[in-house]
Amino acid sequence: MCIKEDFVEVSEYTMVQEKRDLIVVWLKMHEGYKAASVTWCVSALRKVIGENVRIKTRVVNEIPRDDSGKLRRIISKAN
């Protein structure tokens, strides 16, 4: 699933798997976005990953890049 193409109000995103059952989605939204857009993103992601994984969102002004300066779409910190 590619959030950016599915949801035009999303400028950038990164999904971080913090734990086996927790994903934190960092969203950089276009100015004037509707709060419902965040809910729609979570609903769409829920359809892909199922009900057993918690999803938290963070709407941010900037998403950190890795050491090379690239934006990583998916990061796993789960062991």
Residue, then its C-alpha position, 0 to 999 in steps of 0.5 A: m500500500c502506498i499512502k501518498e498515492d492513495f491520499v492526496e493530502v499526504s505529502e510524505y509518510t514513514m511507517v515505523q514498526e516499533k514492536r511486533d504489534l505496533i506501527v507508528v505512522w508519521l504523516k506530513m500533510h499538505e496545508g489545510y488537510k482535513a483531520a478525517s484524512v488521517t482516519w482514512c489512512v489508518s482505515a486503509l492501512r488496517k485493511v492491509i495489516g489486520e486487526n492484531v497490530r495497533i496503529k498510532t499516527r503522528v502528524v509532523n512538519e518534517i519526517p527525519r531522513d536517514d544518514s544518507g538523506k533519504l526518506r525511508r518509507i518503512i522502518s522496523k525496530a521490532n526484534 
